[in-house]
Amino acid sequence: MHARLAALPPLVFAGEARRLTGALAAAAEGRAFLLQAGDCAESFSEFTADGIRDKLRVILQMGVALTYGAGVPVVKVGRIAGQFAKPRSSPTERVGDEEIDAFRGHMVNDDLPVARARIPDPERLVTAYQQSVATLNLLRAFTKGGFADLSQVHAWNQEFVATSTEGRRFEAIAEGIDRALRFMAACGIDLHGEETLHEVDFWTSHEALILDYEEALTRRDSLTGDWYDCSAHLLWVGERTRQVDGAHCEFLSGIHNPVASKIGPSTTPDEVVRLAERLNPDRRPGRLTLITRFGADRIASGLPPLLRAIRDEGHPVVWACDPMHGNTFTTEDGRKTRRFDDILSEIKGFFAAHREVGTWPGGVHVELTGDDVTECLGGVEDIVEGQLHQRYTTACDPRLNARQSLDLAFRVAELLSDGTMPPNVG
């Protein structure tokens, strides 16, 4: 299987990964903001062009809300075209009276709740590759073929968003962009020749969990001679696989893509410094992103010591907040969910910690979908536990729906523009 994958064309190219490193360098220096978003785990069974388009549209909407509201460039990175594997807290789960292997993402096994479906199948690695090819093809067509044109922002307002409060706020932004474009045209600026108004850079990322897959898609760049993992532009290690002397960090240390690591409440200042030294020994701005996942009740006390340790050692990292994974709980009927208020509270704590230490809150990392799901509680629709079953379709963890995602973007823009986070503080 390794040989079959190694013989296939790369999914992304080294030059694209280098451009992302440059964009992330601006976020590390307090001149940009990272928006990393997408599915908790992509699905083989729910793979459609409409689903990819709607997910991209929500991320583009969030990016416009952040840029327009906060006045900083937004680096847009999707959890997409490769996010097929998931680590699990338990190797097994109970279904009725039977204990079966846990679902580990469609790259590994199937989510059907029967023992035979949970047997790992190497052929799934090739299926994941093939689906990633199709996804990337659509993403490139959408982002470079007119869908992302700023003059089309009105068309991004999905019906169920356009009829909501945050949809109306987004429509006001769209009208403001229209006025700005008309003004520039009246001043004689050639809007047709300005690519940044008609296209958008959109990068892909996933957790580098299945190393057989990642290694098979690692190629030597013909221009520089450096090794790049061509399965995605950015790869990360999770809280369970970030051991400095472990196989996953060893792999990331050998590739030249931008890389990231999740860090949680168990991380000590010494550990985070050793992690930064391991993954970015040359201290290249944009190379390393640290994604915090503490939980709303732990971030105020747990994050500042890590920020100070990295600051004092002079490591140029992008700090991003994952407000999802530390705030997950299971309801009485067995569904995992998250409260929108807890998600927002952790982001506020993330900003407060950076304000305290004098560093730049460089981004957010969220799980979302373009579908009108009922998986996270609260938000503008005030989803309650009794409604979770109505449209609960996730393959693994609960995701924000489009309305909740756009509402969150407006809240983050307000935090960025409140006057307490000056640029170039990192």
C-alpha positions as a Python dict, from the first residue, in 0.01 Angstrom:
ca = {
    (1, 'M'): (0, 0, 0),
    (2, 'H'): (287, 237, 81),
    (3, 'A'): (434, 180, -266),
    (4, 'R'): (98, 243, -434),
    (5, 'L'): (55, 576, -255),
    (6, 'A'): (415, 677, -314),
    (7, 'A'): (365, 633, -689),
    (8, 'L'): (67, 868, -700),
    (9, 'P'): (98, 1242, -781),
    (10, 'P'): (132, 1488, -491),
    (11, 'L'): (-183, 1652, -361),
    (12, 'V'): (-16, 1988, -297),
    (13, 'F'): (314, 2143, -399),
    (14, 'A'): (617, 2262, -207),
    (15, 'G'): (584, 2617, -339),
    (16, 'E'): (229, 2640, -201),
    (17, 'A'): (348, 2526, 141),
    (18, 'R'): (624, 2787, 135),
    (19, 'R'): (370, 3060, 58),
    (20, 'L'): (163, 2949, 356),
    (21, 'T'): (471, 2971, 576),
    (22, 'G'): (510, 3331, 463),
    (23, 'A'): (146, 3410, 537),
    (24, 'L'): (175, 3252, 882),
    (25, 'A'): (490, 3453, 951),
    (26, 'A'): (271, 3764, 939),
    (27, 'A'): (39, 3606, 1196),
    (28, 'A'): (336, 3522, 1419),
    (29, 'E'): (442, 3888, 1402),
    (30, 'G'): (99, 4031, 1487),
    (31, 'R'): (18, 4143, 1133),
    (32, 'A'): (-241, 3878, 1037),
    (33, 'F'): (-487, 3632, 1188),
    (34, 'L'): (-520, 3258, 1125),
    (35, 'L'): (-864, 3106, 1064),
    (36, 'Q'): (-831, 2727, 1061),
    (37, 'A'): (-1168, 2556, 1028),
    (38, 'G'): (-1355, 2257, 893),
    (39, 'D'): (-1494, 1916, 976),
    (40, 'C'): (-1394, 1721, 1284),
    (41, 'A'): (-1355, 1419, 1054),
    (42, 'E'): (-1430, 1407, 684),
    (43, 'S'): (-1662, 1132, 568),
    (44, 'F'): (-1650, 891, 276),
    (45, 'S'): (-2028, 858, 282),
    (46, 'E'): (-2120, 1229, 294),
    (47, 'F'): (-1897, 1353, 13),
    (48, 'T'): (-2069, 1598, -223),
    (49, 'A'): (-1978, 1907, -422),
    (50, 'D'): (-2250, 2103, -242),
    (51, 'G'): (-2106, 2004, 96),
    (52, 'I'): (-1757, 2121, -1),
    (53, 'R'): (-1894, 2446, -145),
    (54, 'D'): (-2105, 2522, 162),
    (55, 'K'): (-1818, 2454, 401),
    (56, 'L'): (-1588, 2680, 200),
    (57, 'R'): (-1856, 2949, 186),
    (58, 'V'): (-1886, 2960, 565),
    (59, 'I'): (-1508, 2990, 602),
    (60, 'L'): (-1500, 3270, 343),
    (61, 'Q'): (-1784, 3447, 524),
    (62, 'M'): (-1596, 3421, 852),
    (63, 'G'): (-1280, 3551, 686),
    (64, 'V'): (-1460, 3854, 544),
    (65, 'A'): (-1625, 3929, 880),
    (66, 'L'): (-1287, 3910, 1056),
    (67, 'T'): (-1101, 4119, 796),
    (68, 'Y'): (-1373, 4383, 766),
    (69, 'G'): (-1438, 4403, 1139),
    (70, 'A'): (-1082, 4383, 1269),
    (71, 'G'): (-882, 4530, 980),
    (72, 'V'): (-625, 4249, 961),
    (73, 'P'): (-553, 4000, 680),
    (74, 'V'): (-694, 3654, 749),
    (75, 'V'): (-499, 3339, 661),
    (76, 'K'): (-764, 3080, 568),
    (77, 'V'): (-672, 2717, 628),
    (78, 'G'): (-926, 2436, 601),
    (79, 'R'): (-945, 2112, 797),
    (80, 'I'): (-1022, 1949, 466),
    (81, 'A'): (-892, 1719, 189),
    (82, 'G'): (-721, 1483, 433),
    (83, 'Q'): (-886, 1502, 777),
    (84, 'F'): (-1002, 1139, 769),
    (85, 'A'): (-839, 996, 1084),
    (86, 'K'): (-919, 1070, 1447),
    (87, 'P'): (-745, 973, 1772),
    (88, 'R'): (-986, 842, 2033),
    (89, 'S'): (-974, 859, 2411),
    (90, 'S'): (-1076, 492, 2433),
    (91, 'P'): (-972, 209, 2197),
    (92, 'T'): (-1317, 49, 2225),
    (93, 'E'): (-1681, 144, 2268),
    (94, 'R'): (-1987, -44, 2390),
    (95, 'V'): (-2279, -102, 2154),
    (96, 'G'): (-2560, -270, 2341),
    (97, 'D'): (-2405, -570, 2514),
    (98, 'E'): (-2105, -587, 2282),
    (99, 'E'): (-1770, -409, 2310),
    (100, 'I'): (-1622, -322, 1969),
    (101, 'D'): (-1323, -128, 1841),
    (102, 'A'): (-1369, 250, 1831),
    (103, 'F'): (-1429, 435, 1505),
    (104, 'R'): (-1098, 598, 1410),
    (105, 'G'): (-1204, 788, 1101),
    (106, 'H'): (-1286, 665, 753),
    (107, 'M'): (-919, 642, 661),
    (108, 'V'): (-895, 354, 912),
    (109, 'N'): (-1234, 185, 955),
    (110, 'D'): (-1609, 242, 920),
    (111, 'D'): (-1848, 415, 1159),
    (112, 'L'): (-2116, 146, 1140),
    (113, 'P'): (-2170, 19, 1498),
    (114, 'V'): (-2082, -344, 1426),
    (115, 'A'): (-1757, -531, 1496),
    (116, 'R'): (-1676, -622, 1134),
    (117, 'A'): (-1700, -256, 1025),
    (118, 'R'): (-1430, -157, 1274),
    (119, 'I'): (-1159, -378, 1122),
    (120, 'P'): (-884, -151, 979),
    (121, 'D'): (-861, -168, 600),
    (122, 'P'): (-546, -38, 421),
    (123, 'E'): (-747, 21, 102),
    (124, 'R'): (-906, 314, 283),
    (125, 'L'): (-576, 503, 253),
    (126, 'V'): (-615, 508, -124),
    (127, 'T'): (-983, 605, -97),
    (128, 'A'): (-883, 896, 128),
    (129, 'Y'): (-626, 1006, -129),
    (130, 'Q'): (-880, 988, -413),
    (131, 'Q'): (-1140, 1187, -220),
    (132, 'S'): (-876, 1445, -132),
    (133, 'V'): (-789, 1483, -502),
    (134, 'A'): (-1152, 1554, -588),
    (135, 'T'): (-1192, 1792, -293),
    (136, 'L'): (-880, 1991, -384),
    (137, 'N'): (-994, 2014, -744),
    (138, 'L'): (-1320, 2175, -633),
    (139, 'L'): (-1152, 2402, -380),
    (140, 'R'): (-912, 2536, -642),
    (141, 'A'): (-1197, 2590, -887),
    (142, 'F'): (-1404, 2777, -628),
    (143, 'T'): (-1123, 2994, -488),
    (144, 'K'): (-963, 3082, -823),
    (145, 'G'): (-1262, 3064, -1059),
    (146, 'G'): (-1488, 3346, -940),
    (147, 'F'): (-1676, 3200, -641),
    (148, 'A'): (-1448, 3387, -398),
    (149, 'D'): (-1472, 3719, -586),
    (150, 'L'): (-1539, 4001, -339),
    (151, 'S'): (-1804, 4138, -571),
    (152, 'Q'): (-2000, 3816, -509),
    (153, 'V'): (-2017, 3836, -130),
    (154, 'H'): (-2395, 3889, -141),
    (155, 'A'): (-2426, 3548, -305),
    (156, 'W'): (-2244, 3382, -13),
    (157, 'N'): (-2533, 3459, 221),
    (158, 'Q'): (-2711, 3125, 239),
    (159, 'E'): (-3086, 3151, 285),
    (160, 'F'): (-3087, 3023, 642),
    (161, 'V'): (-2810, 3271, 728),
    (162, 'A'): (-2960, 3565, 538),
    (163, 'T'): (-3276, 3544, 747),
    (164, 'S'): (-3085, 3562, 1077),
    (165, 'T'): (-2930, 3841, 1280),
    (166, 'E'): (-2572, 3751, 1191),
    (167, 'G'): (-2679, 3712, 827),
    (168, 'R'): (-2807, 4068, 824),
    (169, 'R'): (-2478, 4183, 979),
    (170, 'F'): (-2292, 4004, 702),
    (171, 'E'): (-2517, 4164, 440),
    (172, 'A'): (-2423, 4505, 583),
    (173, 'I'): (-2057, 4414, 532),
    (174, 'A'): (-2132, 4308, 175),
    (175, 'E'): (-2295, 4645, 108),
    (176, 'G'): (-1993, 4822, 256),
    (177, 'I'): (-1761, 4623, 28),
    (178, 'D'): (-1978, 4715, -271),
    (179, 'R'): (-1950, 5083, -185),
    (180, 'A'): (-1572, 5055, -146),
    (181, 'L'): (-1539, 4878, -482),
    (182, 'R'): (-1751, 5142, -655),
    (183, 'F'): (-1541, 5417, -497),
    (184, 'M'): (-1214, 5258, -616),
    (185, 'A'): (-1356, 5214, -967),
    (186, 'A'): (-1463, 5578, -970),
    (187, 'C'): (-1108, 5675, -873),
    (188, 'G'): (-978, 5498, -1181),
    (189, 'I'): (-838, 5187, -1010),
    (190, 'D'): (-838, 4884, -1241),
    (191, 'L'): (-1039, 4639, -1031),
    (192, 'H'): (-1041, 4372, -1301),
    (193, 'G'): (-663, 4350, -1294),
    (194, 'E'): (-636, 4317, -917),
    (195, 'E'): (-626, 3940, -849),
    (196, 'T'): (-667, 3977, -472),
    (197, 'L'): (-1022, 4105, -528),
    (198, 'H'): (-1123, 3807, -741),
    (199, 'E'): (-932, 3514, -595),
    (200, 'V'): (-844, 3392, -249),
    (201, 'D'): (-560, 3182, -111),
    (202, 'F'): (-702, 2880, 69),
    (203, 'W'): (-478, 2616, 219),
    (204, 'T'): (-545, 2265, 347),
    (205, 'S'): (-446, 2094, 671),
    (206, 'H'): (-506, 1780, 872),
    (207, 'E'): (-369, 1593, 1169),
    (208, 'A'): (-65, 1385, 1072),
    (209, 'L'): (-192, 1079, 1256),
    (210, 'I'): (-148, 789, 1012),
    (211, 'L'): (223, 809, 942),
    (212, 'D'): (217, 543, 667),
    (213, 'Y'): (-5, 776, 464),
    (214, 'E'): (202, 1087, 538),
    (215, 'E'): (536, 924, 463),
    (216, 'A'): (411, 782, 133),
    (217, 'L'): (312, 1131, 18),
    (218, 'T'): (636, 1298, 129),
    (219, 'R'): (844, 1415, -167),
    (220, 'R'): (1174, 1597, -221),
    (221, 'D'): (1129, 1944, -372),
    (222, 'S'): (1308, 1970, -706),
    (223, 'L'): (1397, 2337, -646),
    (224, 'T'): (1534, 2327, -292),
    (225, 'G'): (1605, 1961, -224),
    (226, 'D'): (1398, 1985, 95),
    (227, 'W'): (1136, 1726, 193),
    (228, 'Y'): (768, 1824, 197),
    (229, 'D'): (462, 1625, 300),
    (230, 'C'): (251, 1675, -11),
    (231, 'S'): (-70, 1544, 145),
    (232, 'A'): (-153, 1896, 276),
    (233, 'H'): (-5, 2241, 313),
    (234, 'L'): (1, 2228, 695),
    (235, 'L'): (19, 1923, 922),
    (236, 'W'): (-31, 1907, 1298),
    (237, 'V'): (20, 1668, 1587),
    (238, 'G'): (-248, 1628, 1851),
    (239, 'E'): (-243, 1644, 2228),
    (240, 'R'): (-202, 1265, 2240),
    (241, 'T'): (84, 1244, 1987),
    (242, 'R'): (297, 1552, 2058),
    (243, 'Q'): (569, 1370, 2256),
    (244, 'V'): (899, 1542, 2174),
    (245, 'D'): (1077, 1207, 2136),
    (246, 'G'): (780, 1037, 1966),
    (247, 'A'): (736, 922, 1607),
    (248, 'H'): (492, 1198, 1509),
    (249, 'C'): (718, 1484, 1617),
    (250, 'E'): (1011, 1306, 1453),
    (251, 'F'): (820, 1303, 1125),
    (252, 'L'): (713, 1669, 1145),
    (253, 'S'): (1066, 1776, 1232),
    (254, 'G'): (1189, 1634, 901),
    (255, 'I'): (950, 1810, 664),
    (256, 'H'): (958, 2175, 556),
    (257, 'N'): (582, 2239, 557),
    (258, 'P'): (446, 2472, 820),
    (259, 'V'): (351, 2249, 1114),
    (260, 'A'): (146, 2280, 1431),
    (261, 'S'): (88, 2110, 1762),
    (262, 'K'): (-210, 2100, 1994),
    (263, 'I'): (-125, 2176, 2357),
    (264, 'G'): (-354, 2132, 2655),
    (265, 'P'): (-374, 2192, 3029),
    (266, 'S'): (-117, 1922, 3111),
    (267, 'T'): (155, 2106, 2914),
    (268, 'T'): (431, 2265, 3122),
    (269, 'P'): (641, 2567, 3022),
    (270, 'D'): (948, 2344, 2987),
    (271, 'E'): (757, 2102, 2762),
    (272, 'V'): (629, 2373, 2531),
    (273, 'V'): (977, 2521, 2491),
    (274, 'R'): (1122, 2176, 2412),
    (275, 'L'): (841, 2121, 2162),
    (276, 'A'): (920, 2450, 1988),
    (277, 'E'): (1291, 2364, 1980),
    (278, 'R'): (1211, 2024, 1831),
    (279, 'L'): (975, 2144, 1560),
    (280, 'N'): (1135, 2479, 1476),
    (281, 'P'): (1502, 2475, 1584),
    (282, 'D'): (1593, 2740, 1325),
    (283, 'R'): (1319, 2969, 1461),
    (284, 'R'): (1170, 3044, 1121),
    (285, 'P'): (864, 3272, 1150),
    (286, 'G'): (554, 3093, 1019),
    (287, 'R'): (700, 2745, 1058),
    (288, 'L'): (528, 2659, 1388),
    (289, 'T'): (177, 2715, 1517),
    (290, 'L'): (81, 2620, 1873),
    (291, 'I'): (-291, 2546, 1907),
    (292, 'T'): (-419, 2572, 2263),
    (293, 'R'): (-706, 2351, 2382),
    (294, 'F'): (-758, 2408, 2753),
    (295, 'G'): (-1130, 2439, 2824),
    (296, 'A'): (-1307, 2757, 2927),
    (297, 'D'): (-1240, 2705, 3299),
    (298, 'R'): (-865, 2637, 3265),
    (299, 'I'): (-729, 2876, 3006),
    (300, 'A'): (-694, 3181, 3233),
    (301, 'S'): (-454, 3002, 3466),
    (302, 'G'): (-293, 2757, 3226),
    (303, 'L'): (-205, 2964, 2921),
    (304, 'P'): (-7, 3268, 3050),
    (305, 'P'): (291, 3062, 3181),
    (306, 'L'): (326, 2898, 2838),
    (307, 'L'): (304, 3233, 2659),
    (308, 'R'): (577, 3375, 2882),
    (309, 'A'): (803, 3072, 2831),
    (310, 'I'): (784, 3094, 2452),
    (311, 'R'): (814, 3474, 2456),
    (312, 'D'): (1117, 3470, 2683),
    (313, 'E'): (1293, 3211, 2465),
    (314, 'G'): (1226, 3419, 2154),
    (315, 'H'): (1038, 3156, 1955),
    (316, 'P'): (833, 3313, 1669),
    (317, 'V'): (519, 3098, 1693),
    (318, 'V'): (162, 3156, 1582),
    (319, 'W'): (-66, 3116, 1884),
    (320, 'A'): (-410, 2982, 1788),
    (321, 'C'): (-705, 2889, 2009),
    (322, 'D'): (-897, 2563, 1968),
    (323, 'P'): (-1204, 2637, 2184),
    (324, 'M'): (-1381, 2315, 2085),
    (325, 'H'): (-1204, 2010, 2227),
    (326, 'G'): (-1165, 2127, 2585),
    (327, 'N'): (-1536, 2202, 2614),
    (328, 'T'): (-1688, 1873, 2497),
    (329, 'F'): (-1926, 1677, 2717),
    (330, 'T'): (-2174, 1392, 2671),
    (331, 'T'): (-2547, 1429, 2730),
    (332, 'E'): (-2761, 1173, 2909),
    (333, 'D'): (-2864, 1016, 2578),
    (334, 'G'): (-2498, 963, 2478),
    (335, 'R'): (-2445, 1250, 2232),
    (336, 'K'): (-2128, 1454, 2252),
    (337, 'T'): (-2189, 1827, 2237),
    (338, 'R'): (-2043, 2168, 2320),
    (339, 'R'): (-2196, 2489, 2445),
    (340, 'F'): (-2150, 2797, 2227),
    (341, 'D'): (-2104, 3010, 2539),
    (342, 'D'): (-1818, 2787, 2658),
    (343, 'I'): (-1653, 2809, 2315),
    (344, 'L'): (-1677, 3188, 2321),
    (345, 'S'): (-1561, 3199, 2684),
    (346, 'E'): (-1243, 3009, 2600),
    (347, 'I'): (-1168, 3245, 2312),
    (348, 'K'): (-1217, 3542, 2545),
    (349, 'G'): (-980, 3379, 2794),
    (350, 'F'): (-729, 3326, 2514),
    (351, 'F'): (-737, 3695, 2425),
    (352, 'A'): (-718, 3798, 2791),
    (353, 'A'): (-410, 3581, 2845),
    (354, 'H'): (-232, 3739, 2548),
    (355, 'R'): (-331, 4084, 2669),
    (356, 'E'): (-183, 3999, 3011),
    (357, 'V'): (148, 3875, 2869),
    (358, 'G'): (175, 4120, 2578),
    (359, 'T'): (168, 3865, 2296),
    (360, 'W'): (-46, 3837, 1982),
    (361, 'P'): (-354, 3609, 1975),
    (362, 'G'): (-276, 3479, 1629),
    (363, 'G'): (-581, 3274, 1535),
    (364, 'V'): (-866, 3035, 1605),
    (365, 'H'): (-909, 2668, 1516),
    (366, 'V'): (-1272, 2552, 1503),
    (367, 'E'): (-1477, 2255, 1388),
    (368, 'L'): (-1769, 2357, 1169),
    (369, 'T'): (-1990, 2260, 879),
    (370, 'G'): (-2188, 2445, 617),
    (371, 'D'): (-2490, 2228, 698),
    (372, 'D'): (-2774, 2343, 923),
    (373, 'V'): (-2692, 2090, 1195),
    (374, 'T'): (-2795, 2081, 1561),
    (375, 'E'): (-2477, 1954, 1728),
    (376, 'C'): (-2359, 2240, 1953),
    (377, 'L'): (-2584, 2397, 2214),
    (378, 'G'): (-2679, 2763, 2230),
    (379, 'G'): (-2580, 3031, 1984),
    (380, 'V'): (-2820, 3266, 1813),
    (381, 'E'): (-3069, 2984, 1757),
    (382, 'D'): (-3045, 2882, 2125),
    (383, 'I'): (-3026, 2511, 2047),
    (384, 'V'): (-3115, 2302, 2354),
    (385, 'E'): (-3040, 1937, 2440),
    (386, 'G'): (-3383, 1824, 2332),
    (387, 'Q'): (-3308, 1946, 1977),
    (388, 'L'): (-2972, 1776, 1927),
    (389, 'H'): (-3127, 1467, 1768),
    (390, 'Q'): (-3300, 1670, 1494),
    (391, 'R'): (-2995, 1719, 1270),
    (392, 'Y'): (-2704, 1546, 1445),
    (393, 'T'): (-2495, 1410, 1157),
    (394, 'T'): (-2129, 1436, 1262),
    (395, 'A'): (-1901, 1137, 1209),
    (396, 'C'): (-1723, 1209, 1536),
    (397, 'D'): (-1728, 1539, 1728),
    (398, 'P'): (-1999, 1810, 1734),
    (399, 'R'): (-1955, 2102, 1494),
    (400, 'L'): (-2077, 2458, 1479),
    (401, 'N'): (-2338, 2518, 1210),
    (402, 'A'): (-2320, 2809, 964),
    (403, 'R'): (-2509, 3057, 1183),
    (404, 'Q'): (-2307, 2974, 1492),
    (405, 'S'): (-1982, 2994, 1293),
    (406, 'L'): (-2056, 3338, 1150),
    (407, 'D'): (-2172, 3464, 1490),
    (408, 'L'): (-1842, 3343, 1637),
    (409, 'A'): (-1648, 3528, 1366),
    (410, 'F'): (-1823, 3855, 1453),
    (411, 'R'): (-1745, 3802, 1822),
    (412, 'V'): (-1377, 3735, 1747),
    (413, 'A'): (-1360, 4044, 1523),
    (414, 'E'): (-1490, 4250, 1815),
    (415, 'L'): (-1216, 4110, 2039),
    (416, 'L'): (-952, 4192, 1779),
    (417, 'S'): (-1075, 4547, 1728),
    (418, 'D'): (-1151, 4648, 2087),
    (419, 'G'): (-832, 4856, 2110),
    (420, 'T'): (-651, 4637, 2364),
    (421, 'M'): (-464, 4417, 2115),
    (422, 'P'): (-230, 4645, 1915),
    (423, 'P'): (-50, 4494, 1614),
    (424, 'N'): (313, 4386, 1627),
    (425, 'V'): (300, 4283, 1990),
    (426, 'G'): (424, 3927, 1923),
}
